[in-house]
Amino acid sequence: MSADNGRSNVMRTAAVASVSTISPITLTAGRPAGAVPRDGFGRVIDYLRISLTDRCTLRCRYCMPTHGLTFIDDESLLTAAEIQIVAEAAAGLGFRKIRLTGGEPMLRRDILGILERIRAVDGIDEIAMTTNGARLAEMAERLAKAGLNRVNVHVDSLDAERMPRLMRWGEPESIMAGILAAEAAGLTPIKINVVVARGYNEEDVVDLAKLSVEHPWDVRFIELMPLGGGEEANFSIDRYVSNVSVRRRIEEALGPLEALANSDPSNEARNFRLSGAPGRIGFISPVSEPYCGTCNRMRLTADGKLHLCLLHDDEIDVRAALRGAGSLDVRRSAVALLLARAVAEKPTGHALREGVHTLDRRMHSIGG
């Protein structure tokens, strides 16, 4: 680690120096052909996850407590216009993909307007969203028309009695109706995100894996990660299940999984297929098989902070630049410089196996 840290300091210094020479004209004129931002470790960072709110309707056990929370006030949330400025700055640097997250992003009343603004930004090739699916049935068609390309939906169980043990106010019927509505609206490929917790939903993984046989969906099993200093972090540590165990359970019930080649090195999932299945099964294993070396993500919190790594507490304030003095071009250039600085300073690696995790933010206030 010390060698990596020494190398990163040298490379980050060089990267920040080169960033400081970028002119406002370059930043606002669109990215050069083929240009992509790279961090101090040589990783391409071209994927921006934008959290729209820290509120959620489900309050999953490993993510949000049911009491004692103070939410971001409305005045501190980035507006739709400010989010558009960030998207324009990101596109000018070479970011190509944006994902809207939360909390639950569809709790934003201006979600359609946000999508329309981002879709209008030249250079953004894909807009995705991660959702709990509770409002998808009513919103899917409108989301697609506003510019959304696809969705990831969080489902920890299909059992009406067991689902609320983890997804406290989740209802399988409404979530499944939302997924089917998203598919009908063309928000594909559908990806189902499953978090497995020992003693809560291990027995559900086989039925969830079967969704990849019945539908052309990706079903992805995600290892618990402790985030924040609250009871959710302790829960994630105490109830951790390795994806080695999850895979074994699936194969014992459904047969061998065929490994699939990964065409995108930044894809955090190791993907497999059951025999004859139209969909895939993925394993996202940040604890047992870390994938930090190919990470391509930058995160923006709902209150306007660039969160440099999911598993670190480092942040850079963007909201102040968005609300500072000057013309639109000046503010956009200031945001782009901060974003470029964040890329240059992005850390790598974590210490989850040594019991070290983030303290400042819970998952719902980062955006996953």
Secondary structure as UniProt FT lines:
FT   HELIX           2..19
FT   TURN            20..21
FT   HELIX           24..28
FT   TURN            33..34
FT   TURN            40..41
FT   STRAND          47..51
FT   TURN            61..63
FT   HELIX           74..76
FT   HELIX           80..93
FT   STRAND          97..101
FT   HELIX           105..107
FT   TURN            109..110
FT   HELIX           111..119
FT   TURN            122..123
FT   STRAND          126..131
FT   TURN            134..135
FT   HELIX           136..146
FT   STRAND          150..154
FT   TURN            160..162
FT   HELIX           163..166
FT   TURN            168..169
FT   HELIX           172..184
FT   TURN            185..186
FT   STRAND          191..195
FT   TURN            198..201
FT   HELIX           202..204
FT   HELIX           205..214
FT   STRAND          218..222
FT   HELIX           231..238
FT   HELIX           243..254
FT   STRAND          257..259
FT   TURN            265..266
FT   STRAND          270..274
FT   TURN            275..276
FT   STRAND          280..284
FT   TURN            286..288
FT   HELIX           292..294
FT   STRAND          297..300
FT   TURN            302..303
FT   STRAND          305..307
FT   TURN            310..311
FT   STRAND          315..317
FT   HELIX           319..322
FT   HELIX           328..345
FT   HELIX           352..354
FT   HELIX           363..365
FT   TURN            366..367
//
